[in-house]
Amino acid sequence: MIHPLGLPEIRARVAAYLDIRDAINCACVSKDWNSTFIEHVWSHISLEVPSHLPTIQQIQAHSSHIRTISLRSVLPDDYYLLDNLHRLHSLQVAHRHGGMELNLAFLGKLIENHSSSLEQFELSGRMSHVPHSIFNALGTCRHLKSIVLHNLILTLEDLQVFLINCANIGRRNGGTENRHDNDDDLQRSGHGGLSSLVLDAVRISRYDSDDVSTLPRLPNLEYLTITESPGMLVNGLTTYFTHCPNVKLFHWTEAIRLEVANWVEQIESGMWSDLTFLDFVGQGFGDNELFRMIENLRLPLEKLRAESTSFGRDSFKSLISLERHYTNLRELNLSGCWDVTSGMIQQIMTKMPLLESLSADYLCVTDVLDASNMDRNSEDNGQEWICKNIRTLRLCINLGGEFDPSSQEYDERQRHVYRRLSNLELIEILEVGRSFLDRNRRDSVQRMDSRPNSGLEYLLSLKRLKSFSCDPNEYLTMRDIELRIGE
């Protein structure tokens, strides 16, 4: 009988959970094991420490295994001339300002050499000038889907060159430029184009809203993230992104709150009709603005992250009253939203059947259970949670302060909650004692506990549970729960 580790497909699965050192040790076991684990060892190479760089010959010998390269060190020019890494799909570049700086002038050549395979590119580092050769090289890529720029300073000219080349991604075939008359032709032709753009702490200097009309369209862009970018606090940002009509996800932080009103008006007018994912952070987003955006989305909302916003009565009413939204929502994050009540969270869990992830501040047990029917033999007190697909639940369940923690009534109340949680059969991450910022609520919270007689044993039926916590400083695995119950 063949041992499971004798099968290459099993070893490949095991390799995915190993760090590099363990994978190297496994590769030394036998010739068969080497052929499996060596691919994992070389799938990602990090060129960070000059004294520990793999040689050019070693890299070329394992070129068929390399999928990701990280550059974080000054390199000899030969490394920028690497070629024939046919499976290279991700290039991550960190430029160290004031230290050993990368030779960015040669980086464009490395990108061009792998323009047929690159799918992801990331450039970070406080730089006041990015060589245009890098942006031009990105424009030669055929399958590039994602670009992340972090902590850069760009002039208007830099931005124009960058976006022009973003628009060119996917237009070239076999090294020759294959231009289409318009962007609609490009989409019909089957070419990919850039679908995800992250501008993280990117500052645009000397920027004027009148220049927006000169910037190219990005018709294939679906995921847009703008975070902590104070240089983008200018009129015209929203106007530009109307040139990207097919966006499905917006992620914003309050750093660009001056554009919120314009953004809401664009959504109300029918712009970005494919939006299904809103990710907003910060008090720049008011309850009324969130209400208007949710109300006017053309497609069902699948994910909503409104952490630390003013999400409250109006936006909740819109979310919970529109069937196209509450019957399709899969992810909801309302952490840090002080206007969200426990009753709202209870309604969410009783009205959203497809919900897979929920994060919020607190849920009071009196909203969960019917206090007039606290029969210890009753399996279902209060309105039933219908979110049977939920995988992740993060909040604080408050048992209330009207009962002494040493009393039988208190224990019964806690056991009822554990019994209710045990009905969430697909749950993997369960946190019911998380900390939150609202001091008035936080100081009055009576958290659940994990004593053996608390009802903890109900969680043993949750076969997919990976992590449980009723204390912000303690996380239990299923094995920990079994041991605690056996004490």
C-alpha positions as CSV (number, residue, x, y, z in Angstrom):
1,M,0.0,0.0,0.0
2,I,1.4,3.4,-1.0
3,H,1.9,5.9,1.9
4,P,0.0,9.2,1.2
5,L,3.4,11.1,1.1
6,G,4.4,8.7,-1.7
7,L,1.9,10.5,-4.0
8,P,3.2,13.7,-5.6
9,E,-0.2,15.4,-5.4
10,I,-0.3,14.9,-1.6
11,R,3.3,16.2,-1.2
12,A,2.3,19.3,-3.3
13,R,-0.5,20.0,-0.9
14,V,1.8,19.6,2.1
15,A,4.4,21.9,0.6
16,A,1.9,24.8,0.6
17,Y,1.9,24.8,4.4
18,L,5.6,24.7,4.9
19,D,8.1,27.5,5.3
20,I,11.1,27.6,3.1
21,R,13.5,26.0,5.6
22,D,11.2,23.0,6.1
23,A,10.6,22.7,2.3
24,I,14.4,22.6,1.7
25,N,14.7,19.8,4.3
26,C,11.9,17.9,2.6
27,A,13.6,18.4,-0.8
28,C,16.7,16.6,0.5
29,V,14.8,13.4,1.5
30,S,14.8,11.7,-1.9
31,K,14.8,12.3,-5.6
32,D,11.0,12.0,-5.8
33,W,10.6,14.4,-2.9
34,N,13.1,16.8,-4.4
35,S,11.0,17.1,-7.6
36,T,8.0,18.1,-5.6
37,F,9.4,20.4,-2.9
38,I,12.0,22.2,-5.0
39,E,9.2,23.9,-6.9
40,H,7.9,25.3,-3.6
41,V,11.4,26.4,-2.6
42,W,11.9,28.4,-5.8
43,S,8.4,29.6,-6.4
44,H,9.2,32.9,-4.6
45,I,12.7,34.4,-4.5
46,S,13.6,37.4,-2.4
47,L,16.5,39.5,-3.5
48,E,17.1,41.4,-0.3
49,V,20.6,40.8,1.2
50,P,23.5,41.3,-1.2
51,S,25.6,38.7,0.5
52,H,22.9,36.0,0.2
53,L,21.7,36.5,-3.4
54,P,21.2,33.4,-5.5
55,T,23.5,33.4,-8.5
56,I,22.2,34.1,-12.0
57,Q,23.0,30.5,-12.9
58,Q,20.9,29.2,-10.0
59,I,18.0,31.4,-10.9
60,Q,18.1,30.3,-14.6
61,A,18.4,26.7,-13.6
62,H,15.1,26.9,-11.7
63,S,13.4,29.4,-14.0
64,S,10.4,27.1,-14.6
65,H,9.6,27.2,-10.9
66,I,9.8,31.0,-10.2
67,R,6.5,32.8,-9.9
68,T,7.2,35.7,-7.6
69,I,10.3,38.0,-7.2
70,S,10.8,40.6,-4.4
71,L,13.4,43.2,-4.9
72,R,14.6,45.0,-1.8
73,S,18.3,45.5,-2.3
74,V,20.8,47.1,-4.6
75,L,21.5,44.6,-7.3
76,P,24.2,44.0,-9.9
77,D,23.0,45.0,-13.4
78,D,22.9,41.4,-14.5
79,Y,19.8,40.7,-12.3
80,Y,17.8,43.2,-14.2
81,L,18.6,41.4,-17.4
82,L,17.0,38.1,-16.3
83,D,15.0,36.5,-19.0
84,N,13.0,33.4,-19.8
85,L,11.3,33.2,-16.4
86,H,8.2,32.0,-18.2
87,R,6.0,31.5,-15.1
88,L,6.9,34.8,-13.4
89,H,3.5,36.4,-12.6
90,S,4.3,38.8,-9.7
91,L,7.1,41.4,-9.2
92,Q,7.3,43.4,-6.0
93,V,9.8,46.2,-5.8
94,A,10.6,48.2,-2.6
95,H,12.9,51.2,-3.1
96,R,14.8,52.2,0.1
97,H,15.1,56.0,0.2
98,G,18.3,57.2,1.8
99,G,19.8,53.7,2.0
100,M,20.9,51.2,-0.6
101,E,18.7,52.2,-3.5
102,L,17.6,50.0,-6.4
103,N,18.8,50.8,-9.8
104,L,15.4,51.8,-11.1
105,A,16.8,52.8,-14.5
106,F,17.2,49.1,-15.3
107,L,13.9,47.9,-13.7
108,G,12.0,48.6,-16.9
109,K,14.1,46.1,-18.8
110,L,13.2,43.4,-16.3
111,I,9.5,44.2,-16.7
112,E,9.8,44.1,-20.5
113,N,11.6,40.8,-20.5
114,H,8.6,39.3,-18.7
115,S,5.8,41.3,-20.3
116,S,4.1,38.1,-21.6
117,S,3.7,36.5,-18.1
118,L,3.5,39.3,-15.5
119,E,0.0,39.6,-13.8
120,Q,0.9,41.7,-10.7
121,F,3.3,44.6,-10.1
122,E,3.9,46.5,-6.9
123,L,6.2,49.5,-6.4
124,S,6.8,51.1,-3.0
125,G,9.2,53.6,-1.5
126,R,9.2,57.4,-0.9
127,M,10.3,58.6,-4.3
128,S,9.9,62.1,-5.7
129,H,10.7,60.8,-9.2
130,V,9.8,57.5,-10.9
131,P,11.6,56.8,-14.2
132,H,9.1,56.8,-17.0
133,S,10.8,53.8,-18.4
134,I,9.1,51.8,-15.7
135,F,5.6,53.0,-16.7
136,N,6.4,52.5,-20.3
137,A,7.5,48.9,-19.6
138,L,4.2,48.2,-17.8
139,G,2.4,49.3,-21.0
140,T,4.0,46.5,-22.9
141,C,2.5,43.8,-20.6
142,R,-0.1,41.6,-22.1
143,H,-1.7,40.0,-19.0
144,L,-1.1,42.5,-16.2
145,K,-4.2,42.7,-14.0
146,S,-3.1,44.4,-10.8
147,I,-0.8,47.4,-10.1
148,V,-0.1,48.7,-6.5
149,L,1.8,52.0,-6.0
150,H,2.7,52.9,-2.5
151,N,4.2,56.0,-0.9
152,L,5.1,57.7,-4.2
153,I,5.1,61.4,-5.3
154,L,3.9,61.9,-8.9
155,T,3.7,65.0,-11.0
156,L,0.9,65.5,-13.4
157,E,3.2,64.4,-16.2
158,D,4.1,61.2,-14.3
159,L,0.4,60.5,-13.8
160,Q,-0.4,61.0,-17.5
161,V,2.4,58.7,-18.5
162,F,1.4,56.1,-16.0
163,L,-2.3,56.1,-16.9
164,I,-1.6,56.1,-20.7
165,N,0.5,53.0,-20.2
166,C,-2.2,51.5,-17.9
167,A,-4.6,52.0,-20.8
168,N,-2.2,50.2,-23.2
169,I,-1.9,47.1,-21.1
170,G,-3.3,44.1,-23.1
171,R,-3.2,46.0,-26.4
172,R,0.1,44.6,-27.6
173,N,0.4,41.1,-29.1
174,G,3.7,39.4,-29.9
175,G,5.7,42.5,-29.4
176,T,3.9,44.5,-32.0
177,E,1.3,47.1,-31.0
178,N,-2.2,46.2,-31.8
179,R,-4.2,49.4,-31.3
180,H,-8.0,49.6,-31.5
181,D,-10.1,52.5,-32.7
182,N,-11.7,52.8,-29.3
183,D,-11.9,51.2,-25.9
184,D,-15.2,49.3,-26.7
185,D,-13.4,47.6,-29.6
186,L,-10.7,46.6,-27.1
187,Q,-13.2,45.0,-24.8
188,R,-14.9,43.1,-27.6
189,S,-11.5,41.9,-28.9
190,G,-11.1,39.8,-25.8
191,H,-7.9,41.5,-24.5
192,G,-7.7,41.7,-20.7
193,G,-6.4,45.1,-19.6
194,L,-5.8,46.3,-16.1
195,S,-8.5,45.4,-13.7
196,S,-7.2,46.4,-10.2
197,L,-5.4,49.7,-9.2
198,V,-4.3,50.5,-5.7
199,L,-3.0,54.1,-5.0
200,D,-1.8,53.8,-1.4
201,A,-0.3,57.1,0.0
202,V,0.4,58.3,-3.5
203,R,0.6,62.1,-3.7
204,I,-0.2,63.9,-6.9
205,S,1.7,67.2,-7.0
206,R,1.0,70.2,-9.3
207,Y,-2.4,68.7,-10.2
208,D,-5.3,70.8,-11.6
209,S,-8.8,69.6,-12.1
210,D,-8.9,71.1,-15.6
211,D,-6.3,68.5,-16.7
212,V,-8.7,65.6,-15.9
213,S,-10.1,65.6,-19.5
214,T,-6.6,64.8,-20.9
215,L,-6.3,61.6,-19.0
216,P,-7.1,58.3,-20.7
217,R,-10.0,55.9,-19.9
218,L,-9.5,52.6,-18.2
219,P,-12.5,50.7,-19.4
220,N,-11.5,47.4,-17.9
221,L,-10.8,48.7,-14.4
222,E,-12.9,46.8,-11.8
223,Y,-11.2,47.3,-8.5
224,L,-10.1,50.8,-7.3
225,T,-8.4,51.5,-3.9
226,I,-7.3,54.9,-2.7
227,T,-6.0,55.1,0.8
228,E,-4.3,57.8,2.8
229,S,-3.5,60.0,-0.2
230,P,-3.5,63.6,1.0
231,G,-2.2,64.9,-2.3
232,M,-5.4,63.7,-3.9
233,L,-7.6,66.2,-2.0
234,V,-8.5,68.1,-5.1
235,N,-11.5,68.7,-7.3
236,G,-11.7,66.5,-10.3
237,L,-10.7,63.1,-8.9
238,T,-14.3,61.8,-9.1
239,T,-14.6,63.3,-12.6
240,Y,-11.6,61.3,-13.7
241,F,-12.9,58.0,-12.4
242,T,-16.1,58.4,-14.4
243,H,-13.7,57.4,-17.2
244,C,-13.6,54.0,-15.5
245,P,-17.3,53.1,-15.9
246,N,-17.0,49.4,-15.1
247,V,-15.6,49.6,-11.6
248,K,-17.2,47.0,-9.2
249,L,-15.3,47.9,-6.1
250,F,-14.4,51.2,-4.5
251,H,-12.2,51.4,-1.4
252,W,-11.8,54.8,0.1
253,T,-10.5,56.3,3.3
254,E,-11.6,59.6,4.8
255,A,-8.4,61.3,3.4
256,I,-10.4,62.1,0.3
257,R,-13.7,63.0,2.0
258,L,-13.9,66.3,0.0
259,E,-15.0,64.3,-3.0
260,V,-17.8,62.4,-1.2
261,A,-20.6,64.6,-2.2
262,N,-19.6,64.5,-5.9
263,W,-19.1,60.7,-5.7
264,V,-22.6,60.3,-4.3
265,E,-24.1,62.4,-7.1
266,Q,-22.4,60.3,-9.7
267,I,-23.8,57.1,-8.3
268,E,-27.3,58.7,-8.1
269,S,-26.9,59.6,-11.8
270,G,-26.3,56.0,-12.8
271,M,-22.5,56.0,-13.0
272,W,-20.6,52.8,-12.1
273,S,-23.6,50.6,-12.7
274,D,-21.6,47.5,-12.0
275,L,-20.8,48.4,-8.4
276,T,-21.3,45.5,-6.0
277,F,-18.6,46.2,-3.4
278,L,-18.3,49.3,-1.3
279,D,-15.3,49.6,1.1
280,F,-15.3,52.9,3.0
281,V,-13.3,53.9,6.1
282,G,-13.6,57.0,8.3
283,Q,-16.0,59.6,9.6
284,G,-15.9,61.5,6.3
285,F,-18.7,59.2,5.2
286,G,-22.0,60.3,6.8
287,D,-25.1,58.3,7.3
288,N,-27.0,60.2,4.7
289,E,-24.3,59.8,2.0
290,L,-24.1,56.0,2.7
291,F,-27.9,55.8,2.5
292,R,-28.0,57.5,-0.8
293,M,-25.2,55.4,-2.3
294,I,-26.8,52.1,-1.1
295,E,-30.3,53.2,-2.3
296,N,-29.1,54.0,-5.8
297,L,-26.8,51.0,-6.6
298,R,-28.1,49.3,-9.7
299,L,-26.9,45.8,-8.8
300,P,-27.3,43.8,-5.6
301,L,-24.7,44.8,-3.0
302,E,-22.5,41.8,-2.2
303,K,-19.9,43.3,0.2
304,L,-20.1,46.4,2.4
305,R,-17.3,47.6,4.6
306,A,-18.2,50.7,6.4
307,E,-15.7,50.6,9.3
308,S,-15.6,53.7,11.6
309,T,-18.1,55.6,9.4
310,S,-21.3,57.2,10.5
311,F,-23.4,54.3,9.2
312,G,-26.6,54.5,11.2
313,R,-30.4,54.6,11.1
314,D,-30.8,55.8,7.5
315,S,-28.2,53.7,5.8
316,F,-29.3,50.6,7.8
317,K,-32.9,51.2,6.7
318,S,-31.8,51.3,3.1
319,L,-29.8,48.1,3.5
320,I,-32.4,46.1,5.3
321,S,-35.4,47.2,3.3
322,L,-34.1,46.6,-0.2
323,E,-34.5,42.9,-1.1
324,R,-31.9,43.0,-3.8
325,H,-29.3,43.9,-1.1
326,Y,-30.3,42.0,2.0
327,T,-30.8,38.8,0.2
328,N,-27.5,38.9,-1.6
329,L,-25.1,40.5,0.9
330,R,-22.2,38.2,1.7
331,E,-19.8,40.4,3.7
332,L,-20.6,43.2,6.2
333,N,-18.2,45.2,8.4
334,L,-19.7,47.8,10.7
335,S,-16.9,47.8,13.3
336,G,-16.5,51.2,15.0
337,C,-19.8,52.5,13.8
338,W,-21.1,54.0,17.0
339,D,-24.7,54.6,15.6
340,V,-25.2,50.9,15.0
341,T,-27.3,49.3,17.7
342,S,-27.6,45.8,19.0
343,G,-31.1,45.5,17.5
344,M,-29.7,46.3,14.1
345,I,-27.2,43.4,14.3
346,Q,-29.9,41.0,15.4
347,Q,-32.0,42.0,12.4
348,I,-29.0,41.5,10.1
349,M,-28.6,38.0,11.4
350,T,-32.2,37.2,11.0
351,K,-32.7,38.7,7.5
352,M,-29.5,38.0,5.5
353,P,-29.5,34.4,4.3
354,L,-26.2,34.5,2.3
355,L,-24.1,36.4,4.8
356,E,-20.7,34.8,5.1
357,S,-18.8,37.4,7.2
358,L,-20.0,39.9,9.8
359,S,-17.9,42.2,12.0
360,A,-19.6,44.7,14.4
361,D,-19.1,46.1,17.9
362,Y,-21.7,44.4,20.1
363,L,-24.9,42.4,20.3
364,C,-26.9,42.3,23.5
365,V,-28.3,39.0,24.6
366,T,-31.8,40.5,25.2
367,D,-32.0,41.2,21.5
368,V,-31.0,37.6,20.7
369,L,-33.3,35.7,23.1
370,D,-36.9,36.1,24.0
371,A,-36.6,36.9,27.7
372,S,-40.2,35.8,28.3
373,N,-39.5,32.3,27.2
374,M,-36.2,31.3,28.9
375,D,-37.2,27.7,29.2
376,R,-34.0,25.8,29.6
377,N,-35.3,23.0,27.4
378,S,-36.2,25.3,24.6
379,E,-33.9,25.0,21.6
380,D,-34.9,28.3,19.9
381,N,-35.7,31.3,22.0
382,G,-36.1,34.5,20.1
383,Q,-36.0,35.1,16.4
384,E,-34.0,32.5,14.5
385,W,-30.7,33.4,12.8
386,I,-31.0,32.5,9.1
387,C,-27.4,33.3,8.2
388,K,-26.5,29.6,8.0
389,N,-23.7,30.3,5.5
390,I,-21.7,32.5,7.9
391,R,-18.0,31.6,8.1
392,T,-16.7,34.5,10.2
393,L,-18.4,36.3,13.0
394,R,-16.6,39.0,15.0
395,L,-18.4,41.0,17.7
396,C,-19.0,41.3,21.4
397,I,-22.0,39.5,22.8
398,N,-23.1,41.3,26.0
399,L,-24.9,39.1,28.5
400,G,-26.1,42.2,30.4
401,G,-25.6,43.2,34.0
402,E,-29.0,42.4,35.5
403,F,-27.8,38.9,36.7
404,D,-25.0,38.0,39.1
405,P,-22.3,36.0,37.1
406,S,-22.4,33.3,39.8
407,S,-26.2,32.9,39.5
408,Q,-28.1,30.1,37.8
409,E,-30.0,32.6,35.7
410,Y,-26.7,33.9,34.3
411,D,-25.5,30.5,33.4
412,E,-28.8,29.6,31.7
413,R,-28.6,32.8,29.6
414,Q,-25.1,32.0,28.5
415,R,-25.9,28.4,27.7
416,H,-28.7,29.7,25.4
417,V,-26.3,31.8,23.5
418,Y,-23.8,29.0,23.1
419,R,-26.7,26.8,21.9
420,R,-27.7,29.5,19.3
421,L,-24.1,29.8,18.1
422,S,-23.8,26.0,17.6
423,N,-26.5,26.3,14.9
424,L,-24.0,28.2,12.7
425,E,-22.6,24.9,11.2
426,L,-20.2,26.5,8.7
427,I,-18.6,28.9,11.1
428,E,-14.7,28.9,11.0
429,I,-13.8,32.1,12.9
430,L,-16.0,32.9,16.0
431,E,-15.1,35.9,18.2
432,V,-17.8,36.9,20.7
433,G,-15.8,39.0,23.1
434,R,-14.0,41.4,20.9
435,S,-12.9,44.8,22.2
436,F,-14.3,48.1,20.7
437,L,-13.8,51.8,21.1
438,D,-17.2,53.1,22.4
439,R,-16.3,53.5,26.1
440,N,-19.9,54.0,27.3
441,R,-20.9,50.6,25.9
442,R,-17.6,48.9,26.6
443,D,-17.6,49.7,30.3
444,S,-21.0,48.2,30.8
445,V,-20.4,45.0,28.8
446,Q,-20.6,41.6,30.6
447,R,-18.7,39.2,28.3
448,M,-19.3,35.5,27.9
449,D,-16.8,33.1,29.4
450,S,-15.4,29.7,28.5
451,R,-15.7,27.8,31.7
452,P,-16.5,24.1,31.2
453,N,-20.1,24.5,32.6
454,S,-20.8,27.7,30.6
455,G,-22.2,25.9,27.6
456,L,-18.9,25.7,25.8
457,E,-19.6,22.0,24.9
458,Y,-22.2,23.1,22.4
459,L,-19.4,24.3,20.1
460,L,-18.1,20.7,19.7
461,S,-20.7,20.2,17.0
462,L,-19.0,22.9,14.9
463,K,-16.8,20.7,12.7
464,R,-15.3,23.6,10.7
465,L,-14.4,25.8,13.7
466,K,-10.8,26.9,13.6
467,S,-10.7,29.7,16.2
468,F,-12.9,30.7,19.0
469,S,-12.6,33.7,21.4
470,C,-14.8,35.2,24.1
471,D,-11.9,37.2,25.5
472,P,-9.8,39.7,23.4
473,N,-6.6,38.1,24.7
474,E,-7.5,34.5,24.3
475,Y,-8.1,32.4,21.2
476,L,-9.0,28.7,21.4
477,T,-8.8,25.9,18.8
478,M,-11.2,23.0,18.8
479,R,-8.5,21.0,20.6
480,D,-8.3,23.7,23.3
481,I,-12.1,23.5,23.7
482,E,-12.0,19.7,24.1
483,L,-9.3,19.9,26.7
484,R,-11.1,22.7,28.6
485,I,-14.4,20.7,28.7
486,G,-12.5,17.6,29.9
487,E,-10.9,19.5,32.8
